[in-house]
Amino acid sequence: MKILIPEEVDFKISTTDLFVEYKERNSAKIKLESFLLEDFKQKEKRTTIQIEFKLVAELKCISLNFQESNYENFEILDINEENVSEYEFWVINGYHPSSGFYQIDDSHWLKESKERYDPRNRLNLKHYLIEGYDSYVELLASNYVIN
């Protein structure tokens, strides 16, 4: 079972399209539509954000809805210990409890690939999942910045 750990980001993905740009020199940019906190209740205004990964070992684009295609094979780590609404959690903590952008805990793909890409563990690779509506992106990458 995949355990998805929500990234502490100040947006919630709300998109049917993911735009992925991958460069051979190990970088990837993913553009998507999202809700910011001030947009969340209205659900009409969306903001385009870009997540840029500076160092990418592998990237997969999958044309399936993640939750439907992995039914009963994943769990989103419940970080909402206060048991409040998603909106209240977001206001209190500054990030959404289930943004659609996750790190996969104890990833088999990362374990299998680490010897090939980072045998000395210098790159600090992690397994990320970015969930769209009818597609998703998985990548082995180090750090990222959000624009």
C-alpha positions in Angstrom: 0.0 0.0 0.0 1.3 3.5 -0.9 1.2 6.0 1.9 0.9 9.5 0.6 2.3 12.3 2.8 0.8 15.7 1.8 3.4 18.3 0.9 3.1 21.5 3.0 2.1 23.8 0.2 -0.3 26.8 0.2 -2.5 25.6 -2.6 -5.0 22.8 -3.5 -4.7 21.3 -7.0 -7.8 21.8 -9.0 -7.0 20.8 -12.6 -7.9 18.6 -15.5 -4.7 19.5 -17.3 -1.1 19.1 -16.2 1.6 20.6 -18.3 5.0 18.9 -17.9 8.2 20.2 -19.3 11.2 18.0 -18.9 14.8 19.0 -19.9 17.6 16.5 -20.4 19.7 18.5 -18.0 17.7 17.0 -15.1 15.0 19.6 -14.5 11.3 19.5 -14.8 8.5 22.1 -14.6 4.9 21.1 -13.9 2.2 23.8 -14.5 -1.3 23.3 -13.1 -4.4 25.1 -12.0 -4.9 25.4 -8.2 -6.9 27.1 -5.5 -5.2 29.4 -3.1 -6.6 29.8 0.3 -8.5 33.0 -0.6 -10.0 31.2 -3.6 -10.9 28.0 -1.9 -14.5 28.8 -0.7 -15.5 30.5 -4.0 -14.2 27.6 -6.2 -14.4 29.8 -9.2 -11.0 31.6 -9.3 -8.0 29.5 -10.0 -4.3 30.4 -10.0 -1.7 28.8 -12.3 1.3 27.6 -10.4 4.5 26.0 -11.5 6.4 23.4 -9.5 10.0 23.3 -10.7 12.2 20.3 -9.7 15.9 21.1 -10.2 17.2 17.6 -10.2 15.0 14.8 -11.7 16.1 11.1 -12.0 12.9 9.8 -13.5 9.5 11.1 -14.4 6.3 9.3 -15.4 3.1 10.8 -16.8 0.1 8.5 -16.4 -3.2 9.1 -18.2 -5.5 7.7 -15.5 -7.2 9.1 -12.5 -4.8 8.2 -9.6 -7.5 7.4 -6.9 -9.6 5.3 -9.2 -6.7 3.4 -10.7 -5.1 2.7 -7.3 -8.4 2.1 -5.4 -7.6 0.4 -2.0 -3.9 0.6 -2.8 -3.1 3.9 -1.2 -3.8 5.9 1.9 -3.4 9.7 2.3 -1.8 10.2 5.7 -4.3 12.0 7.9 -2.5 15.0 9.3 -5.7 16.7 10.5 -5.3 15.9 14.2 -7.5 18.8 15.2 -10.4 17.1 13.3 -11.5 20.4 11.7 -12.7 21.1 8.2 -10.1 21.2 5.3 -10.6 25.0 5.2 -10.1 25.5 8.9 -7.0 23.2 8.9 -5.6 25.4 6.0 -6.3 28.6 7.9 -4.7 27.3 11.1 -1.6 25.6 9.5 -1.0 27.5 6.3 -1.2 24.5 4.1 -3.9 22.2 2.8 -4.2 18.7 4.4 -4.7 17.0 1.0 -3.4 19.3 -1.7 -2.9 16.7 -4.5 0.8 17.1 -4.2 2.4 14.3 -2.1 5.6 12.5 -1.2 5.3 8.7 -1.2 6.5 7.2 2.0 8.7 4.1 1.9 8.6 4.0 -1.9 9.5 0.7 -3.7 10.3 2.6 -6.9 12.7 4.9 -5.1 14.4 2.0 -3.3 14.8 0.1 -6.6 16.2 3.2 -8.4 18.5 4.6 -5.7 21.4 2.3 -6.6 21.3 3.5 -10.2 20.8 7.2 -9.6 22.2 8.0 -6.2 24.2 5.1 -4.7 26.0 7.5 -2.2 22.7 9.2 -1.2 24.1 12.7 -2.1 21.1 13.8 -4.1 18.4 13.3 -1.4 15.9 11.9 -4.0 12.3 11.6 -3.0 9.3 10.0 -4.7 6.6 12.7 -5.5 3.1 12.4 -6.8 1.2 15.3 -8.4 -2.4 14.4 -8.9 -4.6 16.0 -11.7 -8.1 15.0 -12.4 -7.7 12.3 -15.1 -3.9 12.0 -15.0 -1.0 12.2 -12.6 2.7 12.6 -12.6 5.2 10.6 -10.5 8.8 11.5 -10.2 12.0 10.8 -8.4 13.5 14.1 -7.7 15.3 16.2 -5.1 14.1 19.6 -4.0 11.6 21.8 -5.7 10.5 25.5 -5.8 7.0 26.8 -6.4 6.3 29.8 -8.6 
